[in-house]
Amino acid sequence: MLAERIRERADDLSKTDRLIAEYLLHHRDEVPFLRAAEIAERLSVSAASITRFAQRLGFDGYPRLQDEVRHELRTALAPPALPAQGEGRFALLWERELRNLEQLRGLPEDLLDGAARMIAEARTIWVVGGRASQPPAEMLAYSLNRVRDRVRKLGPTALHEPEALLDVRAGDLLVALTFRRYSASTAEIGRLFAARDVPILLITDDGSPSLAAHAKLVLRVSLNAPGAWASMTAVSSLSLALTLGAVGYCGSDRLEEGERLGRALHAFED
């Protein structure tokens, strides 16, 4: 895979190579249709630089790199293969889900604790996520709202209905979720918060979203899944970990009070 080839040769890549690598990874879906000269023009480098980059990755030239990406995209869009004799139909899915969670276990404890503390101590928590990131952003906002007050969820229309942003103040925290392909609106909202000196906790994948440059803390999760879909299993587990971590700092009074009120209002069947 292109990303694996780039990682394996990362130490041998020049500054120009890294610029090209970042562009190709961010625009992988377009690579089969882009000539080397077009990429060179967009990056203000020479067409020869694109060719040399492809050769450093082990390809004969840029056209062979394109062939590799075409194969990757066809594989990603193809339905999962039928299981081998004796295997479960969903065995490949469970395998990848477990690997995603194993990678999540690799996040340093002090990094997670720092994120939980930021969430617990902020004046107001703003949570934003667009496109595929919107459902996990809504889940995280719901989860955090159960354990602390002043949690605000920003929807994809926030840039067109900016009144809510008038309430942003010093001491707030923006929790931004963005995964490939990265939402332009999430990046723009992040820049607005950064311009107001509001720290950003970014939850993303192993790519390079522009918002990472403005984030105070970045937590990365794996979204690998068979086919053309992204798995949100690790994101869900991370949301739970951050919520429980925040409880360690702000206590469980709000959670318990919510449970008591729900019972008093007969909100639950049990």
C-alpha positions in Angstrom: 0.0 0.0 0.0 1.1 3.5 -0.7 0.9 4.6 2.9 3.0 1.7 4.0 5.7 2.3 1.4 5.9 5.9 2.6 6.2 4.9 6.2 8.9 2.4 5.4 11.0 5.0 3.6 10.2 8.0 5.8 13.8 8.4 6.9 15.0 8.7 3.3 12.5 11.2 2.1 13.5 14.8 1.5 11.4 17.9 2.4 10.0 18.0 -1.1 9.3 14.2 -0.9 7.3 14.7 2.3 5.3 17.5 0.7 4.4 15.2 -2.2 3.7 12.3 0.1 1.3 14.3 2.2 -0.5 15.5 -0.9 -0.9 12.1 -2.4 -2.2 10.6 0.9 -4.8 13.4 1.2 -5.9 13.1 -2.4 -5.6 9.4 -2.9 -9.0 9.2 -4.7 -7.8 11.7 -7.3 -4.3 10.2 -7.9 -5.5 7.8 -10.7 -6.7 10.9 -12.7 -3.8 13.3 -12.0 -0.8 13.7 -14.2 2.6 14.2 -12.6 2.7 17.7 -14.1 -0.6 18.6 -12.5 0.6 17.6 -9.0 3.9 19.4 -9.6 2.0 22.6 -10.5 -0.2 22.4 -7.4 2.8 21.9 -5.1 5.1 24.3 -6.9 7.7 21.6 -7.5 9.1 20.1 -10.7 7.5 17.2 -12.5 10.9 15.4 -12.2 10.4 15.6 -8.4 7.2 13.6 -8.7 9.0 10.9 -10.7 12.0 10.8 -8.3 9.6 10.4 -5.4 7.8 7.5 -7.0 11.2 5.8 -7.7 12.3 6.3 -4.1 9.2 4.3 -3.1 10.3 1.5 -5.4 8.1 2.2 -8.5 9.6 2.5 -12.0 7.9 5.9 -12.2 4.8 7.8 -11.4 2.5 5.8 -13.7 3.3 2.6 -11.7 2.5 4.5 -8.5 -0.9 5.4 -10.1 -1.5 1.7 -10.9 -0.8 0.8 -7.2 -3.3 3.4 -6.0 -5.9 2.2 -8.6 -5.5 -1.3 -7.2 -5.9 -0.1 -3.6 -9.1 1.8 -4.5 -10.6 -1.2 -6.4 -9.8 -3.4 -3.4 -11.3 -1.0 -0.9 -14.5 -0.7 -2.9 -14.9 -4.4 -3.6 -17.2 -6.4 -1.3 -15.5 -8.5 1.4 -14.3 -11.9 0.1 -16.2 -15.0 1.0 -14.7 -16.7 4.1 -12.4 -19.7 3.7 -13.7 -23.1 4.7 -14.4 -23.2 8.5 -14.1 -19.4 9.0 -16.9 -17.2 10.1 -18.4 -14.8 7.6 -17.4 -11.8 9.7 -14.0 -13.1 11.0 -12.1 -10.5 9.0 -14.2 -7.7 10.4 -13.7 -8.8 14.0 -9.9 -9.2 13.4 -9.6 -5.7 12.2 -11.8 -4.4 15.0 -9.5 -6.0 17.6 -6.5 -4.6 15.9 -8.0 -1.1 16.0 -8.6 -1.5 19.8 -5.1 -2.9 20.3 -3.7 0.3 18.6 -5.9 2.4 20.9 -4.3 0.6 23.9 -1.0 2.0 22.7 -2.0 5.6 23.5 0.1 6.8 26.5 -1.8 7.0 29.8 -0.4 10.5 30.5 -1.7 11.7 27.1 -5.2 10.4 27.8 -5.1 11.8 31.4 -4.1 15.2 30.0 -7.0 15.1 27.6 -9.5 14.1 30.3 -8.2 16.9 32.5 -8.7 19.5 29.8 -12.3 18.3 29.4 -13.0 18.4 33.1 -11.5 21.9 33.7 -12.7 23.8 30.7 -15.3 26.5 31.1 -17.4 25.3 28.1 -16.8 22.2 25.9 -17.5 22.7 22.2 -17.7 19.5 20.2 -17.5 19.5 16.4 -17.4 16.9 13.7 -18.6 16.9 10.1 -19.3 14.2 7.5 -18.4 10.7 8.9 -17.2 12.4 12.1 -20.6 13.8 12.9 -22.2 10.7 14.6 -19.2 10.0 16.9 -19.0 13.8 17.7 -22.7 13.7 18.8 -22.1 10.6 20.9 -19.2 12.2 22.6 -21.1 15.4 23.3 -24.0 13.3 24.8 -21.6 11.3 26.9 -19.8 14.4 28.3 -23.0 16.2 28.9 -24.0 13.4 31.4 -21.0 14.1 33.6 -20.4 17.9 33.3 -22.4 21.0 32.4 -21.8 23.5 29.5 -21.3 21.0 26.7 -22.2 22.4 23.3 -22.4 20.4 20.0 -21.7 22.4 16.9 -23.4 21.1 13.8 -22.2 21.2 10.2 -24.2 24.4 9.6 -22.3 26.3 12.3 -20.4 28.4 9.8 -23.7 29.5 8.3 -25.5 30.1 11.6 -22.6 31.7 13.6 -24.6 33.1 16.5 -23.6 30.2 18.7 -20.0 31.1 18.2 -20.6 34.4 19.8 -20.6 32.6 23.2 -17.0 31.3 22.8 -14.8 32.6 25.7 -11.4 32.3 27.1 -11.2 29.1 29.2 -13.3 27.1 26.7 -12.1 23.9 24.9 -12.9 22.7 21.4 -13.0 19.0 20.9 -12.8 18.4 17.2 -13.2 15.0 15.4 -12.1 14.7 11.8 -11.3 11.7 9.7 -10.4 11.2 6.0 -11.7 12.8 4.0 -11.3 15.7 6.3 -14.1 18.2 6.6 -13.3 21.7 5.4 -15.9 23.2 7.7 -14.4 21.5 10.8 -11.0 22.9 9.9 -12.4 26.4 9.5 -14.3 26.2 12.8 -11.0 25.0 14.4 -9.2 28.0 13.0 -11.8 30.4 14.4 -11.4 28.9 17.9 -7.6 29.0 17.6 -7.8 32.7 16.6 -9.6 33.3 19.9 -6.9 31.4 21.8 -9.2 28.5 22.7 -7.2 25.3 23.0 -8.2 22.4 20.7 -8.3 18.7 21.5 -8.2 16.9 18.1 -9.3 13.3 17.6 -8.3 12.0 14.2 -6.7 9.2 12.2 -3.1 8.6 11.2 -3.2 11.2 8.4 -2.3 14.9 8.5 -5.4 17.1 8.8 -4.6 20.8 8.7 -6.3 21.3 12.1 -3.4 19.3 13.7 -1.2 22.4 13.3 -3.6 24.3 15.6 -4.3 21.6 18.2 -2.9 21.6 21.7 -3.3 17.9 22.0 -3.9 15.2 19.2 -5.3 11.8 19.9 -5.1 9.3 16.9 -7.2 6.2 16.4 -7.3 3.5 13.8 -10.4 3.3 11.6 -9.5 0.2 9.5 -12.4 -1.9 8.2 -13.0 -4.2 5.3 -14.4 -2.6 2.2 -14.9 1.1 1.7 -16.1 1.9 5.3 -14.4 3.4 8.3 -14.8 1.7 11.7 -15.8 3.9 14.6 -15.2 1.2 17.2 -12.0 2.7 18.5 -13.5 6.2 18.4 -16.4 5.0 20.6 -14.0 3.4 23.1 -11.9 6.6 23.2 -15.0 8.6 23.9 -15.9 6.4 26.8 -12.3 6.6 28.2 -12.3 10.4 28.0 -15.7 10.6 29.7 -14.6 8.2 32.6 -11.3 10.1 32.8 -13.2 13.4 33.2 -15.3 11.9 35.9 -12.1 11.3 37.8 -11.5 15.0 38.0 -15.0 16.5 38.2 -16.8 13.7 40.1 -20.0 11.8 39.4 -22.5 14.1 41.1 -24.1 15.3 37.8 -24.3 11.7 36.5 -26.0 10.5 39.7 -28.3 13.5 39.8 -29.4 12.8 36.2 -30.2 9.2 37.0 -32.3 10.3 40.0 -34.2 12.9 37.9 -34.7 10.3 35.1 -36.3 7.9 37.5 -38.5 10.6 39.1 -39.7 11.6 35.6 -40.3 7.9 34.7 -38.0 8.3 31.8 -36.9 4.7 31.8 -38.9 1.5 31.4 -37.0 -0.4 34.1 
